Amino acid sequence: EGSIPENELELANALLELGEMYESLGQFDIAIEHRENSLVHLRNVLGDRHHLVAVRLNQLAVMLDKLGRHEDAVQIVKQRLDTGTKHGNILPPPDSLTDALTEYFFEAPSNIMSPMARGLSLMSP
């Protein structure tokens, strides 16, 4: 029998898979709900500073942005950046997800910046 953290991690992964399934079926509200619930359990096990939490938060932000929920997406990214800054670091490492997000948001075809990217650019000093 597994420990509670292992079981909670399995629950987080199962909820994520449900979210992905509902997303593939076009049922985005249910998909978002499952992804958010997955994040609650993932944070309980791994904490806010874990790289996988950052990845899942950013995946949720991308999904919200694609659905036109730009303010919600910006809030999630700001929350992630604030958490990293408070702990003396900004996750994830620059050679992985940050590069992917930069490419997705700032190097879009025809140099068109997504609404979420415009919101994030306003946060820059």
PyMOL CGO cylinders between C-alpha atoms (Angstrom):
from pymol import cmd
from pymol.cgo import CYLINDER

trace = [
    CYLINDER, 0.00, 0.00, 0.00, 1.39, 3.40, -0.99, 0.3, 1, 1, 1, 1, 1, 1,
    CYLINDER, 1.39, 3.40, -0.99, 1.88, 6.39, 1.23, 0.3, 1, 1, 1, 1, 1, 1,
    CYLINDER, 1.88, 6.39, 1.23, -0.47, 9.33, 1.19, 0.3, 1, 1, 1, 1, 1, 1,
    CYLINDER, -0.47, 9.33, 1.19, 1.86, 11.53, -0.90, 0.3, 1, 1, 1, 1, 1, 1,
    CYLINDER, 1.86, 11.53, -0.90, 2.20, 8.78, -3.52, 0.3, 1, 1, 1, 1, 1, 1,
    CYLINDER, 2.20, 8.78, -3.52, -1.57, 8.34, -3.61, 0.3, 1, 1, 1, 1, 1, 1,
    CYLINDER, -1.57, 8.34, -3.61, -2.09, 12.08, -3.87, 0.3, 1, 1, 1, 1, 1, 1,
    CYLINDER, -2.09, 12.08, -3.87, 0.44, 12.28, -6.69, 0.3, 1, 1, 1, 1, 1, 1,
    CYLINDER, 0.44, 12.28, -6.69, -1.44, 9.48, -8.49, 0.3, 1, 1, 1, 1, 1, 1,
    CYLINDER, -1.44, 9.48, -8.49, -4.68, 11.42, -7.96, 0.3, 1, 1, 1, 1, 1, 1,
    CYLINDER, -4.68, 11.42, -7.96, -3.06, 14.58, -9.38, 0.3, 1, 1, 1, 1, 1, 1,
    CYLINDER, -3.06, 14.58, -9.38, -1.95, 12.66, -12.46, 0.3, 1, 1, 1, 1, 1, 1,
    CYLINDER, -1.95, 12.66, -12.46, -5.36, 11.02, -12.90, 0.3, 1, 1, 1, 1, 1, 1,
    CYLINDER, -5.36, 11.02, -12.90, -7.09, 14.41, -12.68, 0.3, 1, 1, 1, 1, 1, 1,
    CYLINDER, -7.09, 14.41, -12.68, -4.68, 15.83, -15.24, 0.3, 1, 1, 1, 1, 1, 1,
    CYLINDER, -4.68, 15.83, -15.24, -5.45, 12.94, -17.61, 0.3, 1, 1, 1, 1, 1, 1,
    CYLINDER, -5.45, 12.94, -17.61, -9.18, 13.57, -17.15, 0.3, 1, 1, 1, 1, 1, 1,
    CYLINDER, -9.18, 13.57, -17.15, -8.60, 17.23, -17.91, 0.3, 1, 1, 1, 1, 1, 1,
    CYLINDER, -8.60, 17.23, -17.91, -6.71, 16.35, -21.07, 0.3, 1, 1, 1, 1, 1, 1,
    CYLINDER, -6.71, 16.35, -21.07, -9.48, 13.97, -22.12, 0.3, 1, 1, 1, 1, 1, 1,
    CYLINDER, -9.48, 13.97, -22.12, -12.19, 16.60, -21.63, 0.3, 1, 1, 1, 1, 1, 1,
    CYLINDER, -12.19, 16.60, -21.63, -10.04, 19.14, -23.48, 0.3, 1, 1, 1, 1, 1, 1,
    CYLINDER, -10.04, 19.14, -23.48, -9.78, 16.76, -26.45, 0.3, 1, 1, 1, 1, 1, 1,
    CYLINDER, -9.78, 16.76, -26.45, -13.58, 16.45, -26.40, 0.3, 1, 1, 1, 1, 1, 1,
    CYLINDER, -13.58, 16.45, -26.40, -13.95, 20.23, -26.48, 0.3, 1, 1, 1, 1, 1, 1,
    CYLINDER, -13.95, 20.23, -26.48, -15.40, 20.40, -22.96, 0.3, 1, 1, 1, 1, 1, 1,
    CYLINDER, -15.40, 20.40, -22.96, -13.04, 23.10, -21.80, 0.3, 1, 1, 1, 1, 1, 1,
    CYLINDER, -13.04, 23.10, -21.80, -14.77, 24.20, -18.59, 0.3, 1, 1, 1, 1, 1, 1,
    CYLINDER, -14.77, 24.20, -18.59, -14.63, 20.64, -17.23, 0.3, 1, 1, 1, 1, 1, 1,
    CYLINDER, -14.63, 20.64, -17.23, -11.05, 20.28, -18.48, 0.3, 1, 1, 1, 1, 1, 1,
    CYLINDER, -11.05, 20.28, -18.48, -10.00, 23.43, -16.63, 0.3, 1, 1, 1, 1, 1, 1,
    CYLINDER, -10.00, 23.43, -16.63, -11.70, 22.27, -13.44, 0.3, 1, 1, 1, 1, 1, 1,
    CYLINDER, -11.70, 22.27, -13.44, -9.82, 18.95, -13.53, 0.3, 1, 1, 1, 1, 1, 1,
    CYLINDER, -9.82, 18.95, -13.53, -6.51, 20.65, -14.31, 0.3, 1, 1, 1, 1, 1, 1,
    CYLINDER, -6.51, 20.65, -14.31, -6.99, 23.07, -11.41, 0.3, 1, 1, 1, 1, 1, 1,
    CYLINDER, -6.99, 23.07, -11.41, -7.87, 20.22, -9.04, 0.3, 1, 1, 1, 1, 1, 1,
    CYLINDER, -7.87, 20.22, -9.04, -4.81, 18.33, -10.25, 0.3, 1, 1, 1, 1, 1, 1,
    CYLINDER, -4.81, 18.33, -10.25, -2.66, 21.33, -9.37, 0.3, 1, 1, 1, 1, 1, 1,
    CYLINDER, -2.66, 21.33, -9.37, -4.06, 21.45, -5.81, 0.3, 1, 1, 1, 1, 1, 1,
    CYLINDER, -4.06, 21.45, -5.81, -2.96, 17.87, -5.19, 0.3, 1, 1, 1, 1, 1, 1,
    CYLINDER, -2.96, 17.87, -5.19, 0.34, 18.31, -7.00, 0.3, 1, 1, 1, 1, 1, 1,
    CYLINDER, 0.34, 18.31, -7.00, 1.17, 21.33, -4.84, 0.3, 1, 1, 1, 1, 1, 1,
    CYLINDER, 1.17, 21.33, -4.84, 0.27, 19.39, -1.71, 0.3, 1, 1, 1, 1, 1, 1,
    CYLINDER, 0.27, 19.39, -1.71, 2.84, 16.74, -2.60, 0.3, 1, 1, 1, 1, 1, 1,
    CYLINDER, 2.84, 16.74, -2.60, 5.58, 18.72, -4.34, 0.3, 1, 1, 1, 1, 1, 1,
    CYLINDER, 5.58, 18.72, -4.34, 5.14, 22.30, -3.10, 0.3, 1, 1, 1, 1, 1, 1,
    CYLINDER, 5.14, 22.30, -3.10, 4.81, 25.52, -5.07, 0.3, 1, 1, 1, 1, 1, 1,
    CYLINDER, 4.81, 25.52, -5.07, 8.47, 25.71, -6.11, 0.3, 1, 1, 1, 1, 1, 1,
    CYLINDER, 8.47, 25.71, -6.11, 8.66, 22.36, -7.88, 0.3, 1, 1, 1, 1, 1, 1,
    CYLINDER, 8.66, 22.36, -7.88, 9.39, 22.44, -11.62, 0.3, 1, 1, 1, 1, 1, 1,
    CYLINDER, 9.39, 22.44, -11.62, 6.45, 20.14, -12.45, 0.3, 1, 1, 1, 1, 1, 1,
    CYLINDER, 6.45, 20.14, -12.45, 4.06, 22.54, -10.69, 0.3, 1, 1, 1, 1, 1, 1,
    CYLINDER, 4.06, 22.54, -10.69, 5.47, 25.37, -12.84, 0.3, 1, 1, 1, 1, 1, 1,
    CYLINDER, 5.47, 25.37, -12.84, 5.00, 23.29, -15.99, 0.3, 1, 1, 1, 1, 1, 1,
    CYLINDER, 5.00, 23.29, -15.99, 1.39, 22.44, -15.14, 0.3, 1, 1, 1, 1, 1, 1,
    CYLINDER, 1.39, 22.44, -15.14, 0.58, 26.03, -14.20, 0.3, 1, 1, 1, 1, 1, 1,
    CYLINDER, 0.58, 26.03, -14.20, 1.95, 27.24, -17.50, 0.3, 1, 1, 1, 1, 1, 1,
    CYLINDER, 1.95, 27.24, -17.50, 0.02, 24.57, -19.41, 0.3, 1, 1, 1, 1, 1, 1,
    CYLINDER, 0.02, 24.57, -19.41, -3.15, 25.78, -17.72, 0.3, 1, 1, 1, 1, 1, 1,
    CYLINDER, -3.15, 25.78, -17.72, -2.28, 29.39, -18.55, 0.3, 1, 1, 1, 1, 1, 1,
    CYLINDER, -2.28, 29.39, -18.55, -1.73, 28.51, -22.22, 0.3, 1, 1, 1, 1, 1, 1,
    CYLINDER, -1.73, 28.51, -22.22, -5.09, 26.71, -22.33, 0.3, 1, 1, 1, 1, 1, 1,
    CYLINDER, -5.09, 26.71, -22.33, -6.89, 29.68, -20.75, 0.3, 1, 1, 1, 1, 1, 1,
    CYLINDER, -6.89, 29.68, -20.75, -5.19, 32.07, -23.15, 0.3, 1, 1, 1, 1, 1, 1,
    CYLINDER, -5.19, 32.07, -23.15, -6.26, 30.00, -26.17, 0.3, 1, 1, 1, 1, 1, 1,
    CYLINDER, -6.26, 30.00, -26.17, -9.84, 30.10, -24.87, 0.3, 1, 1, 1, 1, 1, 1,
    CYLINDER, -9.84, 30.10, -24.87, -9.76, 33.88, -24.69, 0.3, 1, 1, 1, 1, 1, 1,
    CYLINDER, -9.76, 33.88, -24.69, -9.50, 33.99, -20.90, 0.3, 1, 1, 1, 1, 1, 1,
    CYLINDER, -9.50, 33.99, -20.90, -6.43, 36.21, -21.10, 0.3, 1, 1, 1, 1, 1, 1,
    CYLINDER, -6.43, 36.21, -21.10, -6.73, 37.88, -17.70, 0.3, 1, 1, 1, 1, 1, 1,
    CYLINDER, -6.73, 37.88, -17.70, -7.02, 34.49, -15.97, 0.3, 1, 1, 1, 1, 1, 1,
    CYLINDER, -7.02, 34.49, -15.97, -3.96, 33.28, -17.88, 0.3, 1, 1, 1, 1, 1, 1,
    CYLINDER, -3.96, 33.28, -17.88, -1.95, 36.36, -16.94, 0.3, 1, 1, 1, 1, 1, 1,
    CYLINDER, -1.95, 36.36, -16.94, -2.91, 35.94, -13.27, 0.3, 1, 1, 1, 1, 1, 1,
    CYLINDER, -2.91, 35.94, -13.27, -1.67, 32.35, -13.25, 0.3, 1, 1, 1, 1, 1, 1,
    CYLINDER, -1.67, 32.35, -13.25, 1.66, 33.34, -14.79, 0.3, 1, 1, 1, 1, 1, 1,
    CYLINDER, 1.66, 33.34, -14.79, 2.01, 36.30, -12.40, 0.3, 1, 1, 1, 1, 1, 1,
    CYLINDER, 2.01, 36.30, -12.40, 1.26, 34.00, -9.47, 0.3, 1, 1, 1, 1, 1, 1,
    CYLINDER, 1.26, 34.00, -9.47, 3.96, 31.59, -10.64, 0.3, 1, 1, 1, 1, 1, 1,
    CYLINDER, 3.96, 31.59, -10.64, 6.50, 34.37, -11.08, 0.3, 1, 1, 1, 1, 1, 1,
    CYLINDER, 6.50, 34.37, -11.08, 5.62, 35.89, -7.69, 0.3, 1, 1, 1, 1, 1, 1,
    CYLINDER, 5.62, 35.89, -7.69, 6.08, 32.53, -5.96, 0.3, 1, 1, 1, 1, 1, 1,
    CYLINDER, 6.08, 32.53, -5.96, 9.47, 32.04, -7.58, 0.3, 1, 1, 1, 1, 1, 1,
    CYLINDER, 9.47, 32.04, -7.58, 10.59, 35.58, -6.78, 0.3, 1, 1, 1, 1, 1, 1,
    CYLINDER, 10.59, 35.58, -6.78, 9.61, 35.27, -3.09, 0.3, 1, 1, 1, 1, 1, 1,
    CYLINDER, 9.61, 35.27, -3.09, 11.80, 32.20, -2.79, 0.3, 1, 1, 1, 1, 1, 1,
    CYLINDER, 11.80, 32.20, -2.79, 14.79, 33.80, -4.48, 0.3, 1, 1, 1, 1, 1, 1,
    CYLINDER, 14.79, 33.80, -4.48, 14.34, 32.16, -7.85, 0.3, 1, 1, 1, 1, 1, 1,
    CYLINDER, 14.34, 32.16, -7.85, 12.10, 32.20, -10.84, 0.3, 1, 1, 1, 1, 1, 1,
    CYLINDER, 12.10, 32.20, -10.84, 11.18, 28.75, -12.07, 0.3, 1, 1, 1, 1, 1, 1,
    CYLINDER, 11.18, 28.75, -12.07, 11.55, 27.03, -14.42, 0.3, 1, 1, 1, 1, 1, 1,
    CYLINDER, 11.55, 27.03, -14.42, 15.18, 26.94, -15.50, 0.3, 1, 1, 1, 1, 1, 1,
    CYLINDER, 15.18, 26.94, -15.50, 15.91, 29.23, -18.43, 0.3, 1, 1, 1, 1, 1, 1,
    CYLINDER, 15.91, 29.23, -18.43, 16.86, 26.44, -20.81, 0.3, 1, 1, 1, 1, 1, 1,
    CYLINDER, 16.86, 26.44, -20.81, 13.49, 24.68, -20.78, 0.3, 1, 1, 1, 1, 1, 1,
    CYLINDER, 13.49, 24.68, -20.78, 10.01, 26.01, -20.22, 0.3, 1, 1, 1, 1, 1, 1,
    CYLINDER, 10.01, 26.01, -20.22, 10.97, 29.66, -20.22, 0.3, 1, 1, 1, 1, 1, 1,
    CYLINDER, 10.97, 29.66, -20.22, 12.38, 29.31, -23.72, 0.3, 1, 1, 1, 1, 1, 1,
    CYLINDER, 12.38, 29.31, -23.72, 9.29, 27.43, -24.87, 0.3, 1, 1, 1, 1, 1, 1,
    CYLINDER, 9.29, 27.43, -24.87, 6.95, 30.07, -23.43, 0.3, 1, 1, 1, 1, 1, 1,
    CYLINDER, 6.95, 30.07, -23.43, 9.02, 32.89, -24.88, 0.3, 1, 1, 1, 1, 1, 1,
    CYLINDER, 9.02, 32.89, -24.88, 8.85, 31.24, -28.28, 0.3, 1, 1, 1, 1, 1, 1,
    CYLINDER, 8.85, 31.24, -28.28, 5.11, 30.59, -27.96, 0.3, 1, 1, 1, 1, 1, 1,
    CYLINDER, 5.11, 30.59, -27.96, 4.12, 34.03, -26.71, 0.3, 1, 1, 1, 1, 1, 1,
    CYLINDER, 4.12, 34.03, -26.71, 6.68, 36.40, -28.15, 0.3, 1, 1, 1, 1, 1, 1,
    CYLINDER, 6.68, 36.40, -28.15, 7.83, 34.80, -31.40, 0.3, 1, 1, 1, 1, 1, 1,
    CYLINDER, 7.83, 34.80, -31.40, 4.42, 34.05, -32.86, 0.3, 1, 1, 1, 1, 1, 1,
    CYLINDER, 4.42, 34.05, -32.86, 3.96, 33.97, -36.65, 0.3, 1, 1, 1, 1, 1, 1,
    CYLINDER, 3.96, 33.97, -36.65, 3.98, 37.45, -38.15, 0.3, 1, 1, 1, 1, 1, 1,
    CYLINDER, 3.98, 37.45, -38.15, 5.27, 38.76, -34.80, 0.3, 1, 1, 1, 1, 1, 1,
    CYLINDER, 5.27, 38.76, -34.80, 1.72, 38.86, -33.44, 0.3, 1, 1, 1, 1, 1, 1,
    CYLINDER, 1.72, 38.86, -33.44, 1.84, 38.82, -29.67, 0.3, 1, 1, 1, 1, 1, 1,
    CYLINDER, 1.84, 38.82, -29.67, -0.92, 36.90, -27.89, 0.3, 1, 1, 1, 1, 1, 1,
    CYLINDER, -0.92, 36.90, -27.89, -3.10, 38.89, -25.47, 0.3, 1, 1, 1, 1, 1, 1,
    CYLINDER, -3.10, 38.89, -25.47, -1.45, 37.03, -22.58, 0.3, 1, 1, 1, 1, 1, 1,
    CYLINDER, -1.45, 37.03, -22.58, 2.01, 38.01, -23.81, 0.3, 1, 1, 1, 1, 1, 1,
    CYLINDER, 2.01, 38.01, -23.81, 0.93, 41.64, -24.05, 0.3, 1, 1, 1, 1, 1, 1,
    CYLINDER, 0.93, 41.64, -24.05, -0.24, 41.44, -20.43, 0.3, 1, 1, 1, 1, 1, 1,
    CYLINDER, -0.24, 41.44, -20.43, 3.03, 39.90, -19.33, 0.3, 1, 1, 1, 1, 1, 1,
    CYLINDER, 3.03, 39.90, -19.33, 5.06, 42.48, -21.22, 0.3, 1, 1, 1, 1, 1, 1,
    CYLINDER, 5.06, 42.48, -21.22, 3.36, 45.19, -19.17, 0.3, 1, 1, 1, 1, 1, 1,
    CYLINDER, 3.36, 45.19, -19.17, 4.83, 43.58, -16.04, 0.3, 1, 1, 1, 1, 1, 1,
    CYLINDER, 4.83, 43.58, -16.04, 8.40, 44.04, -17.26, 0.3, 1, 1, 1, 1, 1, 1,
    CYLINDER, 8.40, 44.04, -17.26, 10.44, 46.74, -15.49, 0.3, 1, 1, 1, 1, 1, 1,
]
cmd.load_cgo(trace, "trace")
